[in-house]
Amino acid sequence: MLSVVQTPEGPQLKIKVGDLVCTTPQLTARRDNEEPWTITPVGGQIEMRRGKEVTAGPIIKVLLRF
């Protein structure tokens, strides 16, 4: 699950997978051979951009495989 948290460094993405929790200012994700998404916190929400396509929301659930 991705959400946004405010830290002393500014807004960060919070990534939670089971018991693992980490934060980062930006994330790039790609599926197979598709163009990558750039994921950033914007205005208290998560913004996912790929080309001209934009998806935003307060929480985004994604399936991650390791």
PDBQT receptor file of N, H, CA, C and O in Angstrom, charges set to zero:
ATOM      1  N   MET A   1       0.843  -1.169   0.000  1.00  0.00    +0.000 N 
ATOM      2  CA  MET A   1       0.000   0.000   0.000  1.00  0.00    +0.000 C 
ATOM      3  C   MET A   1       0.893   1.237   0.000  1.00  0.00    +0.000 C 
ATOM      4  O   MET A   1       1.905   1.278   0.699  1.00  0.00    +0.000 OA
ATOM      5  N   LEU A   2       0.522   2.224  -0.770  1.00  0.00    +0.000 N 
ATOM      6  H   LEU A   2      -0.301   2.191  -1.338  1.00  0.00    +0.000 HD
ATOM      7  CA  LEU A   2       1.238   3.501  -0.813  1.00  0.00    +0.000 C 
ATOM      8  C   LEU A   2       0.355   4.576  -0.204  1.00  0.00    +0.000 C 
ATOM      9  O   LEU A   2      -0.842   4.642  -0.486  1.00  0.00    +0.000 OA
ATOM     10  N   SER A   3       0.948   5.415   0.633  1.00  0.00    +0.000 N 
ATOM     11  H   SER A   3       1.920   5.362   0.862  1.00  0.00    +0.000 HD
ATOM     12  CA  SER A   3       0.249   6.572   1.186  1.00  0.00    +0.000 C 
ATOM     13  C   SER A   3       1.265   7.700   1.341  1.00  0.00    +0.000 C 
ATOM     14  O   SER A   3       2.453   7.516   1.075  1.00  0.00    +0.000 OA
ATOM     15  N   VAL A   4       0.789   8.868   1.774  1.00  0.00    +0.000 N 
ATOM     16  H   VAL A   4      -0.176   9.017   1.991  1.00  0.00    +0.000 HD
ATOM     17  CA  VAL A   4       1.669  10.029   1.942  1.00  0.00    +0.000 C 
ATOM     18  C   VAL A   4       1.769  10.358   3.422  1.00  0.00    +0.000 C 
ATOM     19  O   VAL A   4       0.763  10.373   4.131  1.00  0.00    +0.000 OA
ATOM     20  N   VAL A   5       2.997  10.625   3.892  1.00  0.00    +0.000 N 
ATOM     21  H   VAL A   5       3.815  10.614   3.316  1.00  0.00    +0.000 HD
ATOM     22  CA  VAL A   5       3.227  11.060   5.265  1.00  0.00    +0.000 C 
ATOM     23  C   VAL A   5       4.085  12.323   5.238  1.00  0.00    +0.000 C 
ATOM     24  O   VAL A   5       4.889  12.530   4.330  1.00  0.00    +0.000 OA
ATOM     25  N   GLN A   6       3.894  13.151   6.245  1.00  0.00    +0.000 N 
ATOM     26  H   GLN A   6       3.241  12.983   6.983  1.00  0.00    +0.000 HD
ATOM     27  CA  GLN A   6       4.701  14.366   6.374  1.00  0.00    +0.000 C 
ATOM     28  C   GLN A   6       5.871  14.064   7.297  1.00  0.00    +0.000 C 
ATOM     29  O   GLN A   6       5.675  13.586   8.414  1.00  0.00    +0.000 OA
ATOM     30  N   THR A   7       7.087  14.339   6.837  1.00  0.00    +0.000 N 
ATOM     31  H   THR A   7       7.246  14.727   5.929  1.00  0.00    +0.000 HD
ATOM     32  CA  THR A   7       8.293  14.121   7.634  1.00  0.00    +0.000 C 
ATOM     33  C   THR A   7       9.023  15.457   7.773  1.00  0.00    +0.000 C 
ATOM     34  O   THR A   7       8.663  16.419   7.095  1.00  0.00    +0.000 OA
ATOM     35  N   PRO A   8      10.036  15.540   8.631  1.00  0.00    +0.000 N 
ATOM     36  CA  PRO A   8      10.814  16.778   8.730  1.00  0.00    +0.000 C 
ATOM     37  C   PRO A   8      11.447  17.187   7.396  1.00  0.00    +0.000 C 
ATOM     38  O   PRO A   8      11.710  18.368   7.170  1.00  0.00    +0.000 OA
ATOM     39  N   GLU A   9      11.692  16.205   6.511  1.00  0.00    +0.000 N 
ATOM     40  H   GLU A   9      11.478  15.246   6.696  1.00  0.00    +0.000 HD
ATOM     41  CA  GLU A   9      12.266  16.491   5.190  1.00  0.00    +0.000 C 
ATOM     42  C   GLU A   9      11.208  16.926   4.183  1.00  0.00    +0.000 C 
ATOM     43  O   GLU A   9      11.547  17.321   3.067  1.00  0.00    +0.000 OA
ATOM     44  N   GLY A  10       9.938  16.861   4.556  1.00  0.00    +0.000 N 
ATOM     45  H   GLY A  10       9.662  16.540   5.462  1.00  0.00    +0.000 HD
ATOM     46  CA  GLY A  10       8.838  17.199   3.646  1.00  0.00    +0.000 C 
ATOM     47  C   GLY A  10       7.972  15.990   3.385  1.00  0.00    +0.000 C 
ATOM     48  O   GLY A  10       8.166  14.947   4.009  1.00  0.00    +0.000 OA
ATOM     49  N   PRO A  11       7.008  16.108   2.464  1.00  0.00    +0.000 N 
ATOM     50  CA  PRO A  11       6.129  14.974   2.187  1.00  0.00    +0.000 C 
ATOM     51  C   PRO A  11       6.899  13.810   1.576  1.00  0.00    +0.000 C 
ATOM     52  O   PRO A  11       7.785  13.999   0.743  1.00  0.00    +0.000 OA
ATOM     53  N   GLN A  12       6.544  12.605   2.006  1.00  0.00    +0.000 N 
ATOM     54  H   GLN A  12       5.825  12.451   2.683  1.00  0.00    +0.000 HD
ATOM     55  CA  GLN A  12       7.199  11.388   1.528  1.00  0.00    +0.000 C 
ATOM     56  C   GLN A  12       6.144  10.341   1.211  1.00  0.00    +0.000 C 
ATOM     57  O   GLN A  12       5.051  10.356   1.777  1.00  0.00    +0.000 OA
ATOM     58  N   LEU A  13       6.478   9.435   0.307  1.00  0.00    +0.000 N 
ATOM     59  H   LEU A  13       7.366   9.423  -0.152  1.00  0.00    +0.000 HD
ATOM     60  CA  LEU A  13       5.653   8.269   0.067  1.00  0.00    +0.000 C 
ATOM     61  C   LEU A  13       5.932   7.263   1.167  1.00  0.00    +0.000 C 
ATOM     62  O   LEU A  13       7.091   7.018   1.502  1.00  0.00    +0.000 OA
ATOM     63  N   LYS A  14       4.893   6.682   1.728  1.00  0.00    +0.000 N 
ATOM     64  H   LYS A  14       3.952   6.882   1.456  1.00  0.00    +0.000 HD
ATOM     65  CA  LYS A  14       5.044   5.612   2.710  1.00  0.00    +0.000 C 
ATOM     66  C   LYS A  14       4.650   4.326   2.005  1.00  0.00    +0.000 C 
ATOM     67  O   LYS A  14       3.538   4.204   1.491  1.00  0.00    +0.000 OA
ATOM     68  N   ILE A  15       5.564   3.372   1.983  1.00  0.00    +0.000 N 
ATOM     69  H   ILE A  15       6.467   3.471   2.401  1.00  0.00    +0.000 HD
ATOM     70  CA  ILE A  15       5.348   2.093   1.322  1.00  0.00    +0.000 C 
ATOM     71  C   ILE A  15       5.240   1.033   2.417  1.00  0.00    +0.000 C 
ATOM     72  O   ILE A  15       6.158   0.866   3.220  1.00  0.00    +0.000 OA
ATOM     73  N   LYS A  16       4.110   0.317   2.445  1.00  0.00    +0.000 N 
ATOM     74  H   LYS A  16       3.364   0.452   1.793  1.00  0.00    +0.000 HD
ATOM     75  CA  LYS A  16       3.922  -0.714   3.460  1.00  0.00    +0.000 C 
ATOM     76  C   LYS A  16       3.624  -2.032   2.773  1.00  0.00    +0.000 C 
ATOM     77  O   LYS A  16       2.670  -2.152   2.004  1.00  0.00    +0.000 OA
ATOM     78  N   VAL A  17       4.469  -3.032   3.069  1.00  0.00    +0.000 N 
ATOM     79  H   VAL A  17       5.244  -2.935   3.693  1.00  0.00    +0.000 HD
ATOM     80  CA  VAL A  17       4.300  -4.383   2.548  1.00  0.00    +0.000 C 
ATOM     81  C   VAL A  17       4.434  -5.319   3.741  1.00  0.00    +0.000 C 
ATOM     82  O   VAL A  17       5.544  -5.569   4.211  1.00  0.00    +0.000 OA
ATOM     83  N   GLY A  18       3.319  -5.836   4.233  1.00  0.00    +0.000 N 
ATOM     84  H   GLY A  18       2.418  -5.633   3.852  1.00  0.00    +0.000 HD
ATOM     85  CA  GLY A  18       3.351  -6.674   5.435  1.00  0.00    +0.000 C 
ATOM     86  C   GLY A  18       3.880  -5.864   6.603  1.00  0.00    +0.000 C 
ATOM     87  O   GLY A  18       3.339  -4.803   6.914  1.00  0.00    +0.000 OA
ATOM     88  N   ASP A  19       4.934  -6.349   7.258  1.00  0.00    +0.000 N 
ATOM     89  H   ASP A  19       5.374  -7.210   7.005  1.00  0.00    +0.000 HD
ATOM     90  CA  ASP A  19       5.552  -5.641   8.378  1.00  0.00    +0.000 C 
ATOM     91  C   ASP A  19       6.603  -4.633   7.930  1.00  0.00    +0.000 C 
ATOM     92  O   ASP A  19       7.089  -3.851   8.746  1.00  0.00    +0.000 OA
ATOM     93  N   LEU A  20       6.964  -4.637   6.643  1.00  0.00    +0.000 N 
ATOM     94  H   LEU A  20       6.568  -5.272   5.979  1.00  0.00    +0.000 HD
ATOM     95  CA  LEU A  20       7.977  -3.725   6.110  1.00  0.00    +0.000 C 
ATOM     96  C   LEU A  20       7.348  -2.362   5.817  1.00  0.00    +0.000 C 
ATOM     97  O   LEU A  20       6.354  -2.271   5.096  1.00  0.00    +0.000 OA
ATOM     98  N   VAL A  21       7.937  -1.304   6.383  1.00  0.00    +0.000 N 
ATOM     99  H   VAL A  21       8.744  -1.378   6.968  1.00  0.00    +0.000 HD
ATOM    100  CA  VAL A  21       7.481   0.068   6.132  1.00  0.00    +0.000 C 
ATOM    101  C   VAL A  21       8.701   0.913   5.796  1.00  0.00    +0.000 C 
ATOM    102  O   VAL A  21       9.690   0.887   6.528  1.00  0.00    +0.000 OA
ATOM    103  N   CYS A  22       8.641   1.662   4.696  1.00  0.00    +0.000 N 
ATOM    104  H   CYS A  22       7.837   1.683   4.101  1.00  0.00    +0.000 HD
ATOM    105  CA  CYS A  22       9.732   2.577   4.358  1.00  0.00    +0.000 C 
ATOM    106  C   CYS A  22       9.140   3.832   3.728  1.00  0.00    +0.000 C 
ATOM    107  O   CYS A  22       7.984   3.841   3.306  1.00  0.00    +0.000 OA
ATOM    108  N   THR A  23       9.952   4.898   3.668  1.00  0.00    +0.000 N 
ATOM    109  H   THR A  23      10.891   4.890   4.010  1.00  0.00    +0.000 HD
ATOM    110  CA  THR A  23       9.527   6.153   3.058  1.00  0.00    +0.000 C 
ATOM    111  C   THR A  23      10.553   6.584   2.031  1.00  0.00    +0.000 C 
ATOM    112  O   THR A  23      11.737   6.264   2.137  1.00  0.00    +0.000 OA
ATOM    113  N   THR A  24      10.077   7.319   1.029  1.00  0.00    +0.000 N 
ATOM    114  H   THR A  24       9.115   7.579   0.943  1.00  0.00    +0.000 HD
ATOM    115  CA  THR A  24      10.943   7.828  -0.028  1.00  0.00    +0.000 C 
ATOM    116  C   THR A  24      10.266   9.045  -0.657  1.00  0.00    +0.000 C 
ATOM    117  O   THR A  24       9.036   9.110  -0.675  1.00  0.00    +0.000 OA
ATOM    118  N   PRO A  25      11.029  10.012  -1.175  1.00  0.00    +0.000 N 
ATOM    119  CA  PRO A  25      10.400  11.182  -1.791  1.00  0.00    +0.000 C 
ATOM    120  C   PRO A  25       9.822  10.896  -3.180  1.00  0.00    +0.000 C 
ATOM    121  O   PRO A  25       8.951  11.630  -3.647  1.00  0.00    +0.000 OA
ATOM    122  N   GLN A  26      10.300   9.834  -3.845  1.00  0.00    +0.000 N 
ATOM    123  H   GLN A  26      11.007   9.238  -3.465  1.00  0.00    +0.000 HD
ATOM    124  CA  GLN A  26       9.829   9.519  -5.198  1.00  0.00    +0.000 C 
ATOM    125  C   GLN A  26      10.078   8.048  -5.474  1.00  0.00    +0.000 C 
ATOM    126  O   GLN A  26      11.004   7.447  -4.929  1.00  0.00    +0.000 OA
ATOM    127  N   LEU A  27       9.237   7.477  -6.328  1.00  0.00    +0.000 N 
ATOM    128  H   LEU A  27       8.485   7.965  -6.771  1.00  0.00    +0.000 HD
ATOM    129  CA  LEU A  27       9.355   6.069  -6.681  1.00  0.00    +0.000 C 
ATOM    130  C   LEU A  27       9.097   5.934  -8.178  1.00  0.00    +0.000 C 
ATOM    131  O   LEU A  27       8.206   6.590  -8.719  1.00  0.00    +0.000 OA
ATOM    132  N   THR A  28       9.864   5.096  -8.837  1.00  0.00    +0.000 N 
ATOM    133  H   THR A  28      10.587   4.564  -8.397  1.00  0.00    +0.000 HD
ATOM    134  CA  THR A  28       9.623   4.780 -10.238  1.00  0.00    +0.000 C 
ATOM    135  C   THR A  28       9.259   3.305 -10.310  1.00  0.00    +0.000 C 
ATOM    136  O   THR A  28       9.972   2.456  -9.775  1.00  0.00    +0.000 OA
ATOM    137  N   ALA A  29       8.138   3.001 -10.980  1.00  0.00    +0.000 N 
ATOM    138  H   ALA A  29       7.559   3.691 -11.415  1.00  0.00    +0.000 HD
ATOM    139  CA  ALA A  29       7.672   1.618 -11.085  1.00  0.00    +0.000 C 
ATOM    140  C   ALA A  29       7.402   1.293 -12.540  1.00  0.00    +0.000 C 
ATOM    141  O   ALA A  29       6.960   2.142 -13.314  1.00  0.00    +0.000 OA
ATOM    142  N   ARG A  30       7.675   0.058 -12.895  1.00  0.00    +0.000 N 
ATOM    143  H   ARG A  30       8.035  -0.631 -12.267  1.00  0.00    +0.000 HD
ATOM    144  CA  ARG A  30       7.479  -0.379 -14.285  1.00  0.00    +0.000 C 
ATOM    145  C   ARG A  30       6.912  -1.796 -14.253  1.00  0.00    +0.000 C 
ATOM    146  O   ARG A  30       7.284  -2.610 -13.408  1.00  0.00    +0.000 OA
ATOM    147  N   ARG A  31       6.027  -2.067 -15.170  1.00  0.00    +0.000 N 
ATOM    148  H   ARG A  31       5.725  -1.405 -15.856  1.00  0.00    +0.000 HD
ATOM    149  CA  ARG A  31       5.478  -3.412 -15.302  1.00  0.00    +0.000 C 
ATOM    150  C   ARG A  31       5.875  -3.965 -16.657  1.00  0.00    +0.000 C 
ATOM    151  O   ARG A  31       5.559  -3.385 -17.696  1.00  0.00    +0.000 OA
ATOM    152  N   ASP A  32       6.568  -5.087 -16.635  1.00  0.00    +0.000 N 
ATOM    153  H   ASP A  32       6.825  -5.558 -15.791  1.00  0.00    +0.000 HD
ATOM    154  CA  ASP A  32       7.049  -5.743 -17.856  1.00  0.00    +0.000 C 
ATOM    155  C   ASP A  32       7.763  -4.726 -18.751  1.00  0.00    +0.000 C 
ATOM    156  O   ASP A  32       8.705  -4.076 -18.299  1.00  0.00    +0.000 OA
ATOM    157  N   ASN A  33       7.341  -4.574 -19.995  1.00  0.00    +0.000 N 
ATOM    158  H   ASN A  33       6.575  -5.102 -20.363  1.00  0.00    +0.000 HD
ATOM    159  CA  ASN A  33       8.014  -3.673 -20.929  1.00  0.00    +0.000 C 
ATOM    160  C   ASN A  33       7.277  -2.356 -21.113  1.00  0.00    +0.000 C 
ATOM    161  O   ASN A  33       7.537  -1.635 -22.076  1.00  0.00    +0.000 OA
ATOM    162  N   GLU A  34       6.359  -2.030 -20.204  1.00  0.00    +0.000 N 
ATOM    163  H   GLU A  34       6.148  -2.616 -19.422  1.00  0.00    +0.000 HD
ATOM    164  CA  GLU A  34       5.595  -0.784 -20.306  1.00  0.00    +0.000 C 
ATOM    165  C   GLU A  34       6.455   0.414 -19.902  1.00  0.00    +0.000 C 
ATOM    166  O   GLU A  34       7.492   0.270 -19.255  1.00  0.00    +0.000 OA
ATOM    167  N   GLU A  35       5.996   1.593 -20.302  1.00  0.00    +0.000 N 
ATOM    168  H   GLU A  35       5.154   1.710 -20.828  1.00  0.00    +0.000 HD
ATOM    169  CA  GLU A  35       6.636   2.838 -19.883  1.00  0.00    +0.000 C 
ATOM    170  C   GLU A  35       6.528   2.957 -18.354  1.00  0.00    +0.000 C 
ATOM    171  O   GLU A  35       5.495   2.587 -17.797  1.00  0.00    +0.000 OA
ATOM    172  N   PRO A  36       7.552   3.457 -17.662  1.00  0.00    +0.000 N 
ATOM    173  CA  PRO A  36       7.504   3.525 -16.195  1.00  0.00    +0.000 C 
ATOM    174  C   PRO A  36       6.564   4.620 -15.678  1.00  0.00    +0.000 C 
ATOM    175  O   PRO A  36       6.311   5.622 -16.347  1.00  0.00    +0.000 OA
ATOM    176  N   TRP A  37       6.063   4.390 -14.472  1.00  0.00    +0.000 N 
ATOM    177  H   TRP A  37       6.269   3.576 -13.929  1.00  0.00    +0.000 HD
ATOM    178  CA  TRP A  37       5.288   5.383 -13.726  1.00  0.00    +0.000 C 
ATOM    179  C   TRP A  37       6.244   6.120 -12.803  1.00  0.00    +0.000 C 
ATOM    180  O   TRP A  37       7.127   5.502 -12.209  1.00  0.00    +0.000 OA
ATOM    181  N   THR A  38       6.081   7.434 -12.674  1.00  0.00    +0.000 N 
ATOM    182  H   THR A  38       5.363   7.936 -13.157  1.00  0.00    +0.000 HD
ATOM    183  CA  THR A  38       6.785   8.210 -11.662  1.00  0.00    +0.000 C 
ATOM    184  C   THR A  38       5.758   8.525 -10.581  1.00  0.00    +0.000 C 
ATOM    185  O   THR A  38       4.720   9.126 -10.859  1.00  0.00    +0.000 OA
ATOM    186  N   ILE A  39       6.048   8.122  -9.354  1.00  0.00    +0.000 N 
ATOM    187  H   ILE A  39       6.891   7.634  -9.128  1.00  0.00    +0.000 HD
ATOM    188  CA  ILE A  39       5.101   8.237  -8.252  1.00  0.00    +0.000 C 
ATOM    189  C   ILE A  39       5.672   9.214  -7.230  1.00  0.00    +0.000 C 
ATOM    190  O   ILE A  39       6.778   9.016  -6.729  1.00  0.00    +0.000 OA
ATOM    191  N   THR A  40       4.912  10.278  -6.917  1.00  0.00    +0.000 N 
ATOM    192  H   THR A  40       4.013  10.439  -7.325  1.00  0.00    +0.000 HD
ATOM    193  CA  THR A  40       5.371  11.307  -5.986  1.00  0.00    +0.000 C 
ATOM    194  C   THR A  40       4.213  11.766  -5.098  1.00  0.00    +0.000 C 
ATOM    195  O   THR A  40       3.050  11.620  -5.474  1.00  0.00    +0.000 OA
ATOM    196  N   PRO A  41       4.526  12.325  -3.914  1.00  0.00    +0.000 N 
ATOM    197  CA  PRO A  41       3.479  12.931  -3.100  1.00  0.00    +0.000 C 
ATOM    198  C   PRO A  41       3.205  14.350  -3.594  1.00  0.00    +0.000 C 
ATOM    199  O   PRO A  41       4.132  15.148  -3.736  1.00  0.00    +0.000 OA
ATOM    200  N   VAL A  42       1.930  14.667  -3.857  1.00  0.00    +0.000 N 
ATOM    201  H   VAL A  42       1.177  14.019  -3.742  1.00  0.00    +0.000 HD
ATOM    202  CA  VAL A  42       1.544  15.994  -4.342  1.00  0.00    +0.000 C 
ATOM    203  C   VAL A  42       0.272  16.419  -3.618  1.00  0.00    +0.000 C 
ATOM    204  O   VAL A  42      -0.757  15.752  -3.727  1.00  0.00    +0.000 OA
ATOM    205  N   GLY A  43       0.335  17.523  -2.880  1.00  0.00    +0.000 N 
ATOM    206  H   GLY A  43       1.171  18.065  -2.791  1.00  0.00    +0.000 HD
ATOM    207  CA  GLY A  43      -0.859  18.048  -2.210  1.00  0.00    +0.000 C 
ATOM    208  C   GLY A  43      -1.509  17.070  -1.258  1.00  0.00    +0.000 C 
ATOM    209  O   GLY A  43      -2.736  17.035  -1.167  1.00  0.00    +0.000 OA
ATOM    210  N   GLY A  44      -0.729  16.273  -0.545  1.00  0.00    +0.000 N 
ATOM    211  H   GLY A  44       0.268  16.302  -0.619  1.00  0.00    +0.000 HD
ATOM    212  CA  GLY A  44      -1.279  15.323   0.414  1.00  0.00    +0.000 C 
ATOM    213  C   GLY A  44      -1.812  14.049  -0.221  1.00  0.00    +0.000 C 
ATOM    214  O   GLY A  44      -2.370  13.202   0.477  1.00  0.00    +0.000 OA
ATOM    215  N   GLN A  45      -1.652  13.895  -1.536  1.00  0.00    +0.000 N 
ATOM    216  H   GLN A  45      -1.199  14.582  -2.103  1.00  0.00    +0.000 HD
ATOM    217  CA  GLN A  45      -2.091  12.689  -2.224  1.00  0.00    +0.000 C 
ATOM    218  C   GLN A  45      -0.927  12.068  -2.982  1.00  0.00    +0.000 C 
ATOM    219  O   GLN A  45       0.136  12.672  -3.129  1.00  0.00    +0.000 OA
ATOM    220  N   ILE A  46      -1.148  10.863  -3.455  1.00  0.00    +0.000 N 
ATOM    221  H   ILE A  46      -2.011  10.372  -3.336  1.00  0.00    +0.000 HD
ATOM    222  CA  ILE A  46      -0.165  10.185  -4.293  1.00  0.00    +0.000 C 
ATOM    223  C   ILE A  46      -0.506  10.488  -5.740  1.00  0.00    +0.000 C 
ATOM    224  O   ILE A  46      -1.658  10.363  -6.156  1.00  0.00    +0.000 OA
ATOM    225  N   GLU A  47       0.493  10.882  -6.497  1.00  0.00    +0.000 N 
ATOM    226  H   GLU A  47       1.429  10.983  -6.159  1.00  0.00    +0.000 HD
ATOM    227  CA  GLU A  47       0.294  11.142  -7.919  1.00  0.00    +0.000 C 
ATOM    228  C   GLU A  47       1.166  10.190  -8.714  1.00  0.00    +0.000 C 
ATOM    229  O   GLU A  47       2.378  10.122  -8.505  1.00  0.00    +0.000 OA
ATOM    230  N   MET A  48       0.540   9.447  -9.636  1.00  0.00    +0.000 N 
ATOM    231  H   MET A  48      -0.444   9.502  -9.806  1.00  0.00    +0.000 HD
ATOM    232  CA  MET A  48       1.253   8.524 -10.521  1.00  0.00    +0.000 C 
ATOM    233  C   MET A  48       1.178   9.083 -11.928  1.00  0.00    +0.000 C 
ATOM    234  O   MET A  48       0.084   9.312 -12.443  1.00  0.00    +0.000 OA
ATOM    235  N   ARG A  49       2.342   9.311 -12.570  1.00  0.00    +0.000 N 
ATOM    236  H   ARG A  49       3.231   9.125 -12.151  1.00  0.00    +0.000 HD
ATOM    237  CA  ARG A  49       2.399   9.873 -13.925  1.00  0.00    +0.000 C 
ATOM    238  C   ARG A  49       3.128   8.926 -14.858  1.00  0.00    +0.000 C 
ATOM    239  O   ARG A  49       4.166   8.355 -14.524  1.00  0.00    +0.000 OA
ATOM    240  N   ARG A  50       2.548   8.780 -16.041  1.00  0.00    +0.000 N 
ATOM    241  H   ARG A  50       1.705   9.244 -16.313  1.00  0.00    +0.000 HD
ATOM    242  CA  ARG A  50       3.190   8.030 -17.119  1.00  0.00    +0.000 C 
ATOM    243  C   ARG A  50       2.785   8.734 -18.401  1.00  0.00    +0.000 C 
ATOM    244  O   ARG A  50       1.638   8.641 -18.837  1.00  0.00    +0.000 OA
ATOM    245  N   GLY A  51       3.745   9.447 -19.009  1.00  0.00    +0.000 N 
ATOM    246  H   GLY A  51       4.678   9.522 -18.655  1.00  0.00    +0.000 HD
ATOM    247  CA  GLY A  51       3.430  10.250 -20.185  1.00  0.00    +0.000 C 
ATOM    248  C   GLY A  51       2.408  11.310 -19.801  1.00  0.00    +0.000 C 
ATOM    249  O   GLY A  51       2.639  12.087 -18.874  1.00  0.00    +0.000 OA
ATOM    250  N   LYS A  52       1.271  11.350 -20.510  1.00  0.00    +0.000 N 
ATOM    251  H   LYS A  52       1.083  10.719 -21.263  1.00  0.00    +0.000 HD
ATOM    252  CA  LYS A  52       0.214  12.317 -20.203  1.00  0.00    +0.000 C 
ATOM    253  C   LYS A  52      -0.823  11.743 -19.245  1.00  0.00    +0.000 C 
ATOM    254  O   LYS A  52      -1.727  12.457 -18.809  1.00  0.00    +0.000 OA
ATOM    255  N   GLU A  53      -0.700  10.463 -18.915  1.00  0.00    +0.000 N 
ATOM    256  H   GLU A  53       0.034   9.884 -19.269  1.00  0.00    +0.000 HD
ATOM    257  CA  GLU A  53      -1.649   9.798 -18.026  1.00  0.00    +0.000 C 
ATOM    258  C   GLU A  53      -1.303  10.112 -16.570  1.00  0.00    +0.000 C 
ATOM    259  O   GLU A  53      -0.152   9.966 -16.158  1.00  0.00    +0.000 OA
ATOM    260  N   VAL A  54      -2.309  10.546 -15.785  1.00  0.00    +0.000 N 
ATOM    261  H   VAL A  54      -3.244  10.665 -16.120  1.00  0.00    +0.000 HD
ATOM    262  CA  VAL A  54      -2.107  10.890 -14.376  1.00  0.00    +0.000 C 
ATOM    263  C   VAL A  54      -3.197  10.207 -13.551  1.00  0.00    +0.000 C 
ATOM    264  O   VAL A  54      -4.379  10.296 -13.881  1.00  0.00    +0.000 OA
ATOM    265  N   THR A  55      -2.794   9.524 -12.476  1.00  0.00    +0.000 N 
ATOM    266  H   THR A  55      -1.834   9.452 -12.208  1.00  0.00    +0.000 HD
ATOM    267  CA  THR A  55      -3.712   8.926 -11.517  1.00  0.00    +0.000 C 
ATOM    268  C   THR A  55      -3.340   9.483 -10.150  1.00  0.00    +0.000 C 
ATOM    269  O   THR A  55      -2.158   9.548  -9.812  1.00  0.00    +0.000 OA
ATOM    270  N   ALA A  56      -4.341   9.889  -9.352  1.00  0.00    +0.000 N 
ATOM    271  H   ALA A  56      -5.301   9.836  -9.627  1.00  0.00    +0.000 HD
ATOM    272  CA  ALA A  56      -4.053  10.451  -8.032  1.00  0.00    +0.000 C 
ATOM    273  C   ALA A  56      -5.073   9.941  -7.027  1.00  0.00    +0.000 C 
ATOM    274  O   ALA A  56      -6.211   9.629  -7.376  1.00  0.00    +0.000 OA
ATOM    275  N   GLY A  57      -4.643   9.862  -5.769  1.00  0.00    +0.000 N 
ATOM    276  H   GLY A  57      -3.718  10.116  -5.485  1.00  0.00    +0.000 HD
ATOM    277  CA  GLY A  57      -5.534   9.455  -4.692  1.00  0.00    +0.000 C 
ATOM    278  C   GLY A  57      -4.803   9.477  -3.371  1.00  0.00    +0.000 C 
ATOM    279  O   GLY A  57      -3.573   9.512  -3.346  1.00  0.00    +0.000 OA
ATOM    280  N   PRO A  58      -5.552   9.455  -2.246  1.00  0.00    +0.000 N 
ATOM    281  CA  PRO A  58      -4.910   9.503  -0.932  1.00  0.00    +0.000 C 
ATOM    282  C   PRO A  58      -4.167   8.213  -0.582  1.00  0.00    +0.000 C 
ATOM    283  O   PRO A  58      -3.153   8.249   0.115  1.00  0.00    +0.000 OA
ATOM    284  N   ILE A  59      -4.672   7.074  -1.066  1.00  0.00    +0.000 N 
ATOM    285  H   ILE A  59      -5.496   7.045  -1.632  1.00  0.00    +0.000 HD
ATOM    286  CA  ILE A  59      -4.042   5.770  -0.830  1.00  0.00    +0.000 C 
ATOM    287  C   ILE A  59      -4.152   4.981  -2.128  1.00  0.00    +0.000 C 
ATOM    288  O   ILE A  59      -5.199   4.978  -2.776  1.00  0.00    +0.000 OA
ATOM    289  N   ILE A  60      -3.080   4.324  -2.497  1.00  0.00    +0.000 N 
ATOM    290  H   ILE A  60      -2.230   4.327  -1.971  1.00  0.00    +0.000 HD
ATOM    291  CA  ILE A  60      -3.102   3.473  -3.689  1.00  0.00    +0.000 C 
ATOM    292  C   ILE A  60      -2.612   2.090  -3.287  1.00  0.00    +0.000 C 
ATOM    293  O   ILE A  60      -1.531   1.946  -2.716  1.00  0.00    +0.000 OA
ATOM    294  N   LYS A  61      -3.403   1.088  -3.587  1.00  0.00    +0.000 N 
ATOM    295  H   LYS A  61      -4.281   1.206  -4.051  1.00  0.00    +0.000 HD
ATOM    296  CA  LYS A  61      -3.016  -0.303  -3.281  1.00  0.00    +0.000 C 
ATOM    297  C   LYS A  61      -2.439  -0.912  -4.558  1.00  0.00    +0.000 C 
ATOM    298  O   LYS A  61      -3.017  -0.800  -5.639  1.00  0.00    +0.000 OA
ATOM    299  N   VAL A  62      -1.309  -1.543  -4.405  1.00  0.00    +0.000 N 
ATOM    300  H   VAL A  62      -0.839  -1.633  -3.527  1.00  0.00    +0.000 HD
ATOM    301  CA  VAL A  62      -0.640  -2.175  -5.545  1.00  0.00    +0.000 C 
ATOM    302  C   VAL A  62      -0.186  -3.578  -5.152  1.00  0.00    +0.000 C 
ATOM    303  O   VAL A  62       0.046  -3.855  -3.975  1.00  0.00    +0.000 OA
ATOM    304  N   LEU A  63      -0.063  -4.442  -6.123  1.00  0.00    +0.000 N 
ATOM    305  H   LEU A  63      -0.251  -4.217  -7.079  1.00  0.00    +0.000 HD
ATOM    306  CA  LEU A  63       0.448  -5.784  -5.900  1.00  0.00    +0.000 C 
ATOM    307  C   LEU A  63       1.942  -5.769  -6.194  1.00  0.00    +0.000 C 
ATOM    308  O   LEU A  63       2.358  -5.450  -7.308  1.00  0.00    +0.000 OA
ATOM    309  N   LEU A  64       2.744  -6.113  -5.197  1.00  0.00    +0.000 N 
ATOM    310  H   LEU A  64       2.406  -6.372  -4.292  1.00  0.00    +0.000 HD
ATOM    311  CA  LEU A  64       4.199  -6.145  -5.362  1.00  0.00    +0.000 C 
ATOM    312  C   LEU A  64       4.676  -7.585  -5.281  1.00  0.00    +0.000 C 
ATOM    313  O   LEU A  64       4.241  -8.346  -4.417  1.00  0.00    +0.000 OA
ATOM    314  N   ARG A  65       5.575  -7.954  -6.188  1.00  0.00    +0.000 N 
ATOM    315  H   ARG A  65       5.928  -7.335  -6.890  1.00  0.00    +0.000 HD
ATOM    316  CA  ARG A  65       6.194  -9.269  -6.156  1.00  0.00    +0.000 C 
ATOM    317  C   ARG A  65       7.687  -9.103  -5.952  1.00  0.00    +0.000 C 
ATOM    318  O   ARG A  65       8.308  -8.210  -6.529  1.00  0.00    +0.000 OA
ATOM    319  N   PHE A  66       8.252  -9.954  -5.138  1.00  0.00    +0.000 N 
ATOM    320  H   PHE A  66       7.748 -10.679  -4.669  1.00  0.00    +0.000 HD
ATOM    321  CA  PHE A  66       9.689  -9.933  -4.899  1.00  0.00    +0.000 C 
ATOM    322  C   PHE A  66      10.296 -11.201  -5.445  1.00  0.00    +0.000 C 
ATOM    323  O   PHE A  66      11.508 -11.395  -5.350  1.00  0.00    +0.000 OA
TER     324      PHE A  66
